[in-house]
Amino acid sequence: MAGRPLRTSDLAALNNLTPVRIATIMEHLDDGLTLGEVARRAGVGRGALTEWLEQDVSRAQHYIRARTRAASKLAEDTIAIADGGFGVPASADSGAVVGDGGGAGGSGKDGAGNGSCLPAAGGAQTSDAARDKLRIQARQWLAARWDRKTYGEAPPAAGVTINVDGSFLASMRRVQVDDAPAAIDGVATSNIR
């Protein structure tokens, strides 16, 4: 088959959406869902959704603003995770909230004063530092991709290196000293060419 019939049909479906369905898609983007998840919920392919967003300037700008806001939310989530994970979604897909108050008095702390993460068997709270570190790093990485200006790493400064070794050696080769000293105003000096 020539072309991309599935993408073409998905684009046709997206172009015929009601304003309510368009608003729903934009809300999903505002909520920080990935393009793949938004496309799945809309019943279209990710490529078609991306192309549809890029076709209209206002949709493209809305998408950029939504990603910038989502990047800020991800950066804020890293602090919550580092402070014990209280109230931070376990994953974007599940919507489950980590540390939902199952600890001592709903404070997000276990009896020892440690930050709660996920309830363990028997209702005890456990903390998995490796998992939390991975969650933080994933959010930092995604925030840096979605808002490079604010959260991206600064490019390395362009350094200038001047190597004078070759120039110095070349100039030293050009200078030749004669063996016979010359007298200038009665002072013996060597001849330099």
C-alpha positions in Angstrom: 0.0 0.0 0.0 1.2 3.5 -0.8 1.3 6.2 1.8 0.1 5.8 5.4 -3.6 5.0 5.3 -3.9 4.6 9.1 -2.3 7.9 9.8 -4.5 9.5 7.1 -7.7 8.1 8.6 -6.5 9.2 12.1 -5.8 12.7 10.9 -9.3 12.8 9.3 -10.8 11.7 12.5 -8.8 14.4 14.5 -9.8 17.1 12.0 -13.5 16.2 12.5 -13.4 16.4 16.3 -16.0 18.4 18.2 -14.8 21.3 20.2 -15.5 19.3 23.4 -13.2 16.5 22.3 -10.5 18.9 21.3 -10.8 20.5 24.7 -10.5 17.1 26.3 -7.3 16.4 24.3 -5.9 19.7 25.4 -6.8 19.0 29.0 -4.9 15.7 28.8 -1.9 17.6 27.5 -2.3 20.1 30.3 -2.4 17.3 32.8 1.1 16.2 31.7 0.1 13.0 30.0 2.5 11.7 27.3 1.6 12.1 23.7 1.3 8.3 23.5 -1.2 8.2 26.3 -3.2 11.2 24.9 -3.3 9.5 21.5 -4.4 6.2 23.1 -7.3 7.9 24.9 -8.3 9.8 21.7 -8.2 6.5 19.7 -5.6 7.6 17.2 -1.9 7.0 16.6 0.8 9.0 18.2 2.2 10.2 14.9 -1.2 11.4 13.7 -1.7 13.3 17.0 1.7 14.9 16.6 1.0 15.9 13.0 -2.4 17.3 14.0 -0.9 19.4 16.8 1.7 20.8 14.4 -0.9 21.6 11.7 -2.4 24.5 13.6 -0.3 27.3 15.2 -2.6 27.7 18.2 -2.6 23.9 18.9 1.2 23.8 18.6 1.6 26.8 21.0 -0.8 25.2 23.4 1.2 22.0 23.3 4.5 23.9 24.0 2.9 25.8 27.0 1.4 22.5 28.3 4.8 20.8 28.2 6.4 23.8 30.0 3.9 23.6 32.8 4.2 19.8 33.0 8.0 20.2 33.3 7.5 22.5 36.3 5.2 20.0 37.9 7.8 17.2 37.3 10.5 19.3 38.9 8.2 20.0 41.9 7.5 16.3 42.2 11.2 15.5 42.6 11.2 17.5 45.8 8.2 15.7 47.1 9.8 12.3 46.3 13.0 13.3 47.9 11.2 14.4 51.0 9.5 11.0 51.4 7.2 10.6 48.5 4.1 11.8 50.2 1.3 12.7 47.7 3.2 12.0 44.5 1.7 9.7 41.9 3.4 6.3 41.7 3.1 6.5 37.9 1.5 8.7 35.4 -0.5 5.8 34.1 -2.0 4.5 37.3 -2.9 7.7 39.0 -2.2 5.9 42.3 -0.9 8.2 45.0 2.2 7.2 47.0 2.1 7.8 50.7 -1.7 8.4 50.9 -1.7 8.8 54.6 -1.6 5.2 55.6 1.3 5.9 58.0 1.1 7.2 61.6 -1.8 9.6 61.7 -1.8 10.1 58.0 1.3 12.3 58.2 3.2 10.4 55.5 5.7 9.3 58.1 6.2 5.9 59.7 6.5 5.4 63.4 10.3 6.0 63.1 9.8 9.4 61.5 11.0 8.1 58.1 9.2 9.2 54.9 6.6 6.8 53.7 6.7 5.4 50.2 4.5 2.5 49.4 2.6 0.4 51.9 4.3 -2.9 52.5 2.6 -6.2 53.5 0.9 -5.9 56.8 0.4 -2.1 56.5 4.1 -1.2 57.4 5.7 1.6 55.5 8.9 1.0 53.6 11.3 3.3 51.8 13.1 2.2 48.7 15.9 4.8 48.1 16.9 3.3 44.8 13.4 3.5 43.4 13.0 7.0 44.6 16.3 8.0 43.0 15.2 6.5 39.7 11.8 8.3 39.9 13.6 11.6 40.6 16.1 11.1 37.8 13.3 10.2 35.3 11.4 13.3 36.2 14.5 15.5 35.9 15.3 14.0 32.5 11.8 14.6 31.2 11.6 18.1 32.6 14.9 18.9 30.9 13.5 17.7 27.6 10.1 19.4 27.9 11.5 22.7 29.1 15.2 23.0 28.0 15.4 26.7 28.7 14.6 26.2 32.4 15.6 22.7 33.3 18.0 21.7 30.6 21.7 21.5 31.1 23.6 24.5 30.0 25.9 23.8 27.0 29.5 23.7 27.9 31.2 27.1 27.6 33.1 27.4 24.4 36.7 27.4 25.5 39.5 29.0 23.6 42.8 27.2 23.7 45.9 28.9 22.3 48.9 26.7 21.7 52.0 28.7 21.5 54.4 25.8 21.6 54.8 25.5 17.9 55.1 29.2 17.3 57.7 29.6 20.0 59.8 26.7 18.6 59.5 28.1 15.1 60.7 31.5 16.2 63.6 30.0 18.1 64.7 28.1 15.0 64.8 31.4 13.0 67.1 33.0 15.5 70.6 32.0 15.0 73.5 33.1 17.1 77.0 33.7 15.5 80.0 32.3 17.3 82.0 35.5 16.9 81.1 38.2 19.4 80.9 41.8 18.1 81.8 44.9 19.9 79.3 47.7 20.1 80.5 50.8 21.9 83.2 48.7 23.5 80.8 46.0 24.8 81.1 42.5 23.5 77.8 41.1 22.2 76.9 38.2 20.0 75.5 38.8 16.5 71.8 37.9 16.2 70.3 37.5 12.7 
